[in-house]
């Protein structure tokens, strides 16, 4: 695994989506974070791109920068940024909704 993700799986999924074909179930196990986020998006009726990051630096800054990029590029009007840390006894999670026009 790399900090930049699984480029081969991402390419395979992009080609399958473009061709309108089904994505193999094995990719669920290889892409659990994306699958979970995709499931949450489907359950809550959220649209737009689903992006999972594995930041190596400041997770908050990286997540907010990705949200801003999606909004500034016109790919989204809003972005739900969720930080999840599994390390430690209790772990932690935090979420923030970023909207167009909000201060940076």
Order of alpha helices (4+ residues) and beta strands (2+ residues): alpha-alpha-alpha-alpha-beta-beta
